[in-house]
Amino acid sequence: MRGRLEGALLVSYMAFSAFMVYTAMYGMRKPYTASSYDGLEQFGISYKVVLVTAQVLGYMLSKFIGIKVIAEMKAHQRPFFILLLVTTGWITLLGFAIVPFEYKFICMFLNGLPLGMIWGLVFGYLEGRKMTDFMGAFLSVSFIFSSGFAKTVGSWLLNYVKVDQWWMPFMAGCVFMLPLLIFTYFLSKSPPPNDVDIEHRTARKPMAKDQRKHFLQQFGLLIIPAVITYAILTALRDFCEDFAAELWIETGHSGNALIFTNISTITSVIVIGVISLFFLIRNNFRAFVGIHILVVIGFSISLISTFLFQIGLIGTIFWMILATTGLYLGYVAKNCLYYERMLATYTINGNVGFVMYIADAFGYLGTIVVLIIKEYANWQIDWLDFFIKAFYFGGVVGIMLVYFTLRGFVKKYKTLTYGK
């Protein structure tokens, strides 16, 4: 009984510490999106799109760099790099406040460049454990909650404290610096996986170049549709996070700073409740199949809720709660569970960071492509219409890709297990 209590306390300690560190990172990354930068343009397109594209470009480049860096990162190096990278992201926001207008987008690019590494560094503490599903779900839900909370902080500074929109991101970052220091220290004190953890999930080790090459030779063709699915989920998630303010303005909900946090909190509770249940599935192959099914369910919720909104059966807020909940069910499942259970299913002694950063890198590349096409193709649609079309396209294509991916992985498992 005492052992179980200590185990539960350790899991809670690690999960909450990881959640708070990642929330602090979001405090450097997302508050600027609370401002719409009305009437401003650069390079002939909306200024906010310029800023979002610049930041995502830096974030995407960070993911490509992370394919090697995170795969080879040793445990004792993580705390130093977490603090260094997040602090660097915060300093770039000071540059955003003081440099001339025409160069501010460069600061936003530099802001994204270090922050893209943080997920792999934080998740490195959680992977390869019996309770990774729960802790990973708790960490991944920080994507939902922290994005809304960071924008609430930004909106509060703009609307109530009357902070200038150029200084707002840096001032918001100040709010998150102390929690970053405290919880990075707490997280660094996490013990490594024990023998029981390794028995359930395989040992997790840094991956050298030859090991990464062998992994891609073995699973490359199956990873491609999985990465495309994740790219769709990432692009949809980023649009929901970065342009939610524009959607609420169009639908008559502007000026409500708490709307970001309220919706993200509801979504967070639902997603963590569903995702965390996967720790009950001890068989890794069954869990891996179940994750595919959950992603399909998530896409289906987004599709159905969008249709119900279009025909007038539900309102805007309820639609966005349902649509984003479906989106995040798929996104979080692909983000924290998918490759964790894949490595365990196929007994790969590597780490989630390597393969996850491949998926992330191309996911954010997809976001940039959609942003650029939307602006330069001169699509004559408003944000509401864009969100509707995006949920329809993502849902249909995503479900098809998951079906083909699942078939391939099941066949691979039967071949490796039964020789047929």
TORROTI-16105 format. One line per field, with one value per residue (C-alpha): residue number from 0; x, y, z; residue in three letters. Coordinates in Angstrom, 3 decimals. Layout:
N
num	NUM  ...
u	X  ...
v	Y  ...
w	Z  ...
residuo	Ala  ...
***
This chain:
420
num	0  1  2  3  4  5  6  7  8  9  10  11  12  13  14  15  16  17  18  19  20  21  22  23  24  25  26  27  28  29  30  31  32  33  34  35  36  37  38  39  40  41  42  43  44  45  46  47  48  49  50  51  52  53  54  55  56  57  58  59  60  61  62  63  64  65  66  67  68  69  70  71  72  73  74  75  76  77  78  79  80  81  82  83  84  85  86  87  88  89  90  91  92  93  94  95  96  97  98  99  100  101  102  103  104  105  106  107  108  109  110  111  112  113  114  115  116  117  118  119  120  121  122  123  124  125  126  127  128  129  130  131  132  133  134  135  136  137  138  139  140  141  142  143  144  145  146  147  148  149  150  151  152  153  154  155  156  157  158  159  160  161  162  163  164  165  166  167  168  169  170  171  172  173  174  175  176  177  178  179  180  181  182  183  184  185  186  187  188  189  190  191  192  193  194  195  196  197  198  199  200  201  202  203  204  205  206  207  208  209  210  211  212  213  214  215  216  217  218  219  220  221  222  223  224  225  226  227  228  229  230  231  232  233  234  235  236  237  238  239  240  241  242  243  244  245  246  247  248  249  250  251  252  253  254  255  256  257  258  259  260  261  262  263  264  265  266  267  268  269  270  271  272  273  274  275  276  277  278  279  280  281  282  283  284  285  286  287  288  289  290  291  292  293  294  295  296  297  298  299  300  301  302  303  304  305  306  307  308  309  310  311  312  313  314  315  316  317  318  319  320  321  322  323  324  325  326  327  328  329  330  331  332  333  334  335  336  337  338  339  340  341  342  343  344  345  346  347  348  349  350  351  352  353  354  355  356  357  358  359  360  361  362  363  364  365  366  367  368  369  370  371  372  373  374  375  376  377  378  379  380  381  382  383  384  385  386  387  388  389  390  391  392  393  394  395  396  397  398  399  400  401  402  403  404  405  406  407  408  409  410  411  412  413  414  415  416  417  418  419
u	0.000  2.808  4.627  1.541  1.063  4.686  4.349  1.220  2.892  5.934  3.771  1.794  5.005  6.570  3.400  2.683  6.309  6.402  3.048  4.290  7.596  5.775  3.217  6.105  7.404  3.977  4.137  7.028  5.437  1.713  0.686  1.333  -1.517  -4.025  -3.515  -4.948  -2.628  -5.543  -4.719  -1.064  0.517  3.993  5.122  1.614  -0.136  -1.705  0.898  -0.313  0.118  3.684  4.387  2.774  4.611  7.949  7.537  6.334  9.238  11.681  9.772  9.791  13.539  14.029  12.168  14.423  17.487  15.905  15.726  19.438  19.877  16.977  17.739  21.288  20.514  21.731  19.541  21.920  21.998  18.252  17.767  20.503  19.130  15.528  16.488  18.847  16.386  13.290  15.237  16.566  12.980  12.028  14.910  13.798  10.471  12.370  13.820  10.302  9.350  12.255  13.420  11.883  8.611  10.138  12.452  10.065  9.215  12.891  12.546  9.498  11.469  14.235  11.600  10.403  13.909  14.884  11.386  10.822  13.307  11.472  8.921  11.586  13.620  10.613  9.121  12.511  11.814  8.462  8.940  9.606  7.595  4.601  2.637  3.928  0.442  -0.970  1.998  2.242  -1.459  -1.051  1.906  0.181  -2.936  -0.682  -0.796  -4.501  -4.641  -1.382  -2.188  -5.499  -3.955  -1.059  -3.522  -5.653  -2.585  -1.822  -5.412  -5.555  -2.369  -3.775  -7.314  -6.976  -3.372  -3.220  0.236  1.375  0.852  4.579  5.618  2.799  4.559  7.688  5.657  3.582  6.806  7.870  4.883  6.203  9.912  9.700  7.531  10.023  12.942  11.082  9.571  12.611  14.469  11.695  11.616  15.396  15.052  12.908  14.377  15.129  12.774  13.025  13.126  9.331  9.082  11.655  9.827  6.612  8.025  11.634  14.763  14.997  18.431  20.054  20.036  23.228  23.183  23.319  20.419  18.304  19.081  18.106  14.827  13.882  14.791  12.517  9.527  9.968  7.090  4.679  5.902  5.083  1.240  1.472  3.521  1.068  -1.805  0.096  0.863  -2.875  -3.576  -0.715  -1.873  -5.457  -4.235  -2.019  -4.820  -7.142  -4.484  -3.135  -6.297  -8.929  -9.038  -10.076  -12.773  -14.260  -14.230  -16.125  -18.690  -19.328  -17.331  -14.502  -13.374  -13.893  -10.392  -11.584  -13.089  -9.670  -9.078  -12.664  -12.762  -9.229  -9.973  -13.084  -11.195  -8.242  -10.377  -12.084  -8.880  -6.820  -9.677  -9.799  -6.089  -4.978  -7.170  -4.706  -2.407  -4.967  -4.159  -1.032  -0.734  1.237  -0.048  -3.687  -3.007  -1.300  -4.350  -6.622  -4.706  -5.449  -9.133  -9.119  -7.622  -10.455  -12.999  -11.403  -11.579  -15.196  -16.200  -14.693  -16.496  -19.902  -19.814  -18.862  -21.813  -24.179  -22.885  -23.397  -27.025  -27.665  -28.202  -25.353  -23.804  -20.271  -18.893  -20.313  -19.050  -15.516  -15.553  -16.560  -14.393  -11.261  -11.898  -12.024  -8.948  -6.979  -8.056  -6.305  -3.414  -2.562  -2.914  -0.484  1.797  2.406  1.018  1.553  5.324  5.648  3.481  5.021  8.522  7.169  5.144  8.095  10.677  12.827  15.486  15.477  13.621  10.379  12.120  13.748  10.659  8.415  10.639  10.421  6.626  6.733  9.124  6.898  3.795  4.904  6.068  2.456  1.282  3.592  2.484  -1.200  -0.530  1.356  -1.171  -4.066  -2.507  -0.958  -3.688  -6.067  -8.751  -11.810  -13.073  -13.407  -11.897  -15.153  -15.455  -11.793  -12.174  -15.199  -13.401  -10.257  -12.150  -13.932  -10.758  -8.664  -11.302  -11.889  -8.247  -7.112  -9.496  -8.347  -4.679  -5.206  -6.955  -4.018  -1.470  -3.223  -3.406  0.324  1.327  -0.916  0.622  4.107  3.312  1.972  5.047  7.469  5.482  4.145  6.312  3.346
v	0.000  2.368  1.552  2.370  5.659  6.619  5.642  7.746  10.723  10.392  10.221  13.284  15.137  14.446  15.071  18.401  19.551  18.721  20.469  23.650  23.741  23.437  26.026  28.402  27.787  28.659  31.879  32.888  31.619  32.393  35.647  37.765  35.986  37.682  40.829  40.987  43.810  45.368  47.462  46.403  44.674  43.599  42.050  42.659  40.350  40.556  41.450  38.828  36.173  37.445  37.067  33.638  32.411  33.747  32.110  28.798  28.845  29.152  26.512  24.175  24.650  23.851  20.565  19.577  20.363  18.416  15.201  14.803  16.852  15.392  11.851  12.141  14.223  12.759  13.043  15.205  17.855  18.486  21.044  23.353  23.330  23.854  27.001  28.240  27.806  29.214  32.204  32.836  32.816  35.354  37.678  37.691  39.149  42.105  42.560  42.361  45.306  47.616  46.962  48.934  47.649  46.268  43.929  42.652  39.522  38.487  38.535  36.305  33.874  33.843  33.308  30.081  28.778  27.754  26.915  24.016  21.900  22.047  19.281  16.661  17.739  17.619  14.391  12.727  12.642  10.915  8.341  4.653  4.294  2.210  5.438  7.358  7.398  9.329  11.655  12.213  13.025  15.531  17.123  17.218  18.783  21.718  22.441  23.138  24.809  26.751  28.213  29.554  30.702  32.484  34.323  35.199  36.738  38.614  39.792  40.897  42.939  44.570  45.286  45.926  46.877  48.763  47.458  48.417  45.538  45.473  45.148  42.778  39.504  40.327  41.431  38.256  36.245  37.857  36.189  32.744  33.043  32.121  29.020  27.985  28.072  26.318  23.478  22.823  22.194  19.881  17.994  17.544  15.576  12.875  9.373  7.334  4.510  1.449  -2.234  -2.525  0.447  -1.070  -4.411  -2.696  -0.211  -1.181  0.768  4.288  5.340  8.047  7.075  7.391  7.987  4.273  3.463  6.262  5.052  1.464  2.646  4.567  1.625  -0.617  1.703  4.568  3.695  3.387  6.598  8.670  8.500  8.803  11.993  13.413  12.747  14.499  17.405  17.874  17.794  20.205  22.691  22.608  22.995  25.936  27.751  27.213  28.599  31.472  32.806  32.131  35.873  36.619  33.943  35.367  38.877  37.687  35.822  38.638  37.377  39.927  41.579  38.458  37.595  34.501  32.817  31.422  29.871  28.679  26.721  25.347  24.249  22.306  20.686  19.886  18.073  15.934  15.058  14.187  12.033  9.998  9.817  8.899  5.774  4.187  3.347  0.649  -1.167  -3.150  -4.881  -2.440  -3.676  -3.362  0.110  1.059  -0.091  1.739  4.971  4.756  4.276  7.255  9.490  8.472  9.244  12.650  13.515  12.300  14.564  17.569  16.667  16.049  19.125  21.317  19.968  20.554  24.128  24.760  23.653  25.764  23.052  24.268  27.692  28.928  28.317  24.800  24.024  25.143  23.146  19.984  20.577  21.401  18.530  16.132  17.753  17.486  13.901  13.025  15.422  14.439  10.737  11.131  13.373  11.586  8.056  7.032  6.655  5.716  2.637  2.048  1.699  -0.639  -2.704  -3.339  -3.476  -0.618  0.574  4.165  7.267  8.981  12.297  11.178  9.971  12.616  15.397  14.013  14.228  17.678  19.108  18.178  19.076  22.677  22.719  21.944  24.867  27.260  25.983  26.504  29.984  31.073  29.578  31.202  34.669  34.652  32.713  35.538  33.215  35.383  33.747  34.907  33.134  31.405  29.903  28.965  27.069  25.183  24.125  23.214  20.908  19.212  18.676  17.593  15.183  13.352  13.092  12.276  9.337  7.855  8.146  6.564  3.598  2.904  3.447  1.023  -1.674  -1.359  -1.500  -4.503  -6.359  -5.444  -6.718  -10.034  -10.498  -9.821  -11.827  -14.786  -14.700  -14.123
w	0.000  0.935  -2.319  -4.381  -2.574  -3.151  -6.801  -7.224  -5.560  -7.826  -10.943  -9.830  -8.978  -12.373  -14.367  -12.701  -12.948  -16.663  -17.165  -15.480  -17.380  -20.685  -19.597  -18.917  -22.437  -23.843  -21.866  -24.124  -27.321  -27.499  -25.726  -28.820  -30.632  -28.272  -30.352  -33.882  -35.097  -36.986  -40.031  -40.192  -43.175  -44.238  -47.505  -48.813  -46.340  -42.891  -40.287  -37.860  -40.537  -41.028  -37.296  -37.038  -40.138  -38.880  -35.483  -36.910  -39.381  -36.475  -34.529  -37.538  -38.065  -34.390  -34.903  -37.815  -35.690  -32.833  -34.889  -34.167  -30.988  -28.987  -30.169  -28.785  -25.664  -22.354  -19.239  -17.190  -19.958  -20.037  -17.196  -18.487  -22.019  -20.894  -18.983  -21.691  -24.553  -22.826  -21.505  -25.001  -26.288  -23.614  -24.545  -28.182  -27.006  -25.578  -29.046  -30.482  -28.264  -29.089  -32.671  -35.583  -37.037  -40.230  -38.250  -35.593  -37.569  -37.276  -33.485  -33.758  -35.947  -33.325  -30.625  -32.231  -32.928  -29.352  -28.087  -30.478  -28.526  -25.205  -25.767  -26.402  -23.397  -21.065  -22.446  -22.042  -18.300  -18.783  -21.532  -21.087  -17.866  -16.867  -16.290  -19.321  -20.861  -17.920  -17.514  -21.259  -21.433  -18.620  -20.407  -23.772  -22.304  -21.463  -25.222  -24.834  -21.444  -21.712  -25.092  -23.803  -20.528  -22.283  -24.527  -21.504  -19.846  -23.060  -23.468  -19.814  -20.222  -23.356  -22.177  -18.444  -17.734  -21.056  -21.941  -25.440  -27.911  -28.753  -25.093  -24.152  -25.188  -23.139  -20.118  -20.336  -20.440  -17.148  -15.497  -16.425  -15.563  -11.872  -12.470  -15.174  -12.727  -9.909  -11.899  -14.068  -10.815  -9.586  -12.886  -12.856  -9.600  -11.253  -10.869  -14.025  -15.114  -12.881  -13.854  -13.883  -16.238  -18.596  -18.540  -19.639  -22.180  -23.149  -22.237  -23.671  -24.845  -26.965  -30.666  -32.707  -36.454  -37.382  -35.050  -36.523  -40.040  -39.176  -37.648  -40.796  -43.018  -40.973  -40.515  -42.990  -45.325  -42.398  -40.790  -43.905  -43.690  -39.893  -40.288  -42.847  -40.439  -37.687  -40.029  -40.607  -36.871  -36.194  -38.827  -37.507  -33.926  -34.818  -36.626  -33.667  -31.326  -33.395  -35.018  -32.377  -31.617  -35.214  -35.102  -31.882  -33.350  -36.434  -34.336  -31.864  -28.864  -28.855  -25.624  -23.505  -22.261  -20.391  -23.449  -24.375  -20.957  -20.482  -23.732  -23.345  -19.758  -20.789  -23.652  -21.378  -18.804  -21.440  -23.290  -20.217  -18.919  -22.134  -22.927  -19.415  -19.506  -21.918  -19.012  -18.141  -21.404  -20.594  -23.974  -26.094  -29.446  -28.374  -27.036  -30.318  -32.296  -29.855  -30.413  -34.140  -33.350  -30.973  -33.670  -36.020  -33.290  -32.792  -36.485  -36.562  -33.636  -35.432  -38.663  -37.101  -34.865  -37.836  -39.806  -36.862  -36.572  -40.280  -40.189  -37.090  -34.460  -32.225  -31.566  -32.170  -28.676  -28.377  -31.889  -31.032  -27.787  -29.664  -32.729  -30.755  -28.333  -31.282  -32.765  -29.524  -28.881  -32.127  -31.661  -28.083  -28.898  -31.794  -29.781  -26.494  -26.896  -30.500  -30.678  -27.009  -27.620  -31.049  -29.576  -26.901  -29.401  -31.692  -28.812  -30.082  -27.625  -28.827  -27.727  -28.624  -29.251  -32.505  -34.316  -32.729  -34.004  -37.527  -37.257  -35.633  -38.214  -41.140  -39.152  -38.785  -42.387  -43.289  -41.164  -43.007  -46.428  -45.595  -44.196  -47.298  -49.717  -47.887  -48.068  -51.526  -53.316  -52.327  -51.030  -50.575  -47.389  -43.825  -40.821  -39.902  -43.370  -43.302  -40.020  -41.365  -44.548  -42.608  -40.239  -43.152  -45.189  -42.220  -40.953  -44.225  -45.289  -41.746  -41.357  -44.679  -43.716  -40.300  -41.943  -44.273  -41.492  -39.145  -41.822  -42.437  -38.775  -38.066  -40.993  -39.759  -36.274  -37.546  -39.725  -36.883  -34.325  -36.289  -39.408  -41.726
residuo	Met  Arg  Gly  Arg  Leu  Glu  Gly  Ala  Leu  Leu  Val  Ser  Tyr  Met  Ala  Phe  Ser  Ala  Phe  Met  Val  Tyr  Thr  Ala  Met  Tyr  Gly  Met  Arg  Lys  Pro  Tyr  Thr  Ala  Ser  Ser  Tyr  Asp  Gly  Leu  Glu  Gln  Phe  Gly  Ile  Ser  Tyr  Lys  Val  Val  Leu  Val  Thr  Ala  Gln  Val  Leu  Gly  Tyr  Met  Leu  Ser  Lys  Phe  Ile  Gly  Ile  Lys  Val  Ile  Ala  Glu  Met  Lys  Ala  His  Gln  Arg  Pro  Phe  Phe  Ile  Leu  Leu  Leu  Val  Thr  Thr  Gly  Trp  Ile  Thr  Leu  Leu  Gly  Phe  Ala  Ile  Val  Pro  Phe  Glu  Tyr  Lys  Phe  Ile  Cys  Met  Phe  Leu  Asn  Gly  Leu  Pro  Leu  Gly  Met  Ile  Trp  Gly  Leu  Val  Phe  Gly  Tyr  Leu  Glu  Gly  Arg  Lys  Met  Thr  Asp  Phe  Met  Gly  Ala  Phe  Leu  Ser  Val  Ser  Phe  Ile  Phe  Ser  Ser  Gly  Phe  Ala  Lys  Thr  Val  Gly  Ser  Trp  Leu  Leu  Asn  Tyr  Val  Lys  Val  Asp  Gln  Trp  Trp  Met  Pro  Phe  Met  Ala  Gly  Cys  Val  Phe  Met  Leu  Pro  Leu  Leu  Ile  Phe  Thr  Tyr  Phe  Leu  Ser  Lys  Ser  Pro  Pro  Pro  Asn  Asp  Val  Asp  Ile  Glu  His  Arg  Thr  Ala  Arg  Lys  Pro  Met  Ala  Lys  Asp  Gln  Arg  Lys  His  Phe  Leu  Gln  Gln  Phe  Gly  Leu  Leu  Ile  Ile  Pro  Ala  Val  Ile  Thr  Tyr  Ala  Ile  Leu  Thr  Ala  Leu  Arg  Asp  Phe  Cys  Glu  Asp  Phe  Ala  Ala  Glu  Leu  Trp  Ile  Glu  Thr  Gly  His  Ser  Gly  Asn  Ala  Leu  Ile  Phe  Thr  Asn  Ile  Ser  Thr  Ile  Thr  Ser  Val  Ile  Val  Ile  Gly  Val  Ile  Ser  Leu  Phe  Phe  Leu  Ile  Arg  Asn  Asn  Phe  Arg  Ala  Phe  Val  Gly  Ile  His  Ile  Leu  Val  Val  Ile  Gly  Phe  Ser  Ile  Ser  Leu  Ile  Ser  Thr  Phe  Leu  Phe  Gln  Ile  Gly  Leu  Ile  Gly  Thr  Ile  Phe  Trp  Met  Ile  Leu  Ala  Thr  Thr  Gly  Leu  Tyr  Leu  Gly  Tyr  Val  Ala  Lys  Asn  Cys  Leu  Tyr  Tyr  Glu  Arg  Met  Leu  Ala  Thr  Tyr  Thr  Ile  Asn  Gly  Asn  Val  Gly  Phe  Val  Met  Tyr  Ile  Ala  Asp  Ala  Phe  Gly  Tyr  Leu  Gly  Thr  Ile  Val  Val  Leu  Ile  Ile  Lys  Glu  Tyr  Ala  Asn  Trp  Gln  Ile  Asp  Trp  Leu  Asp  Phe  Phe  Ile  Lys  Ala  Phe  Tyr  Phe  Gly  Gly  Val  Val  Gly  Ile  Met  Leu  Val  Tyr  Phe  Thr  Leu  Arg  Gly  Phe  Val  Lys  Lys  Tyr  Lys  Thr  Leu  Thr  Tyr  Gly  Lys
***
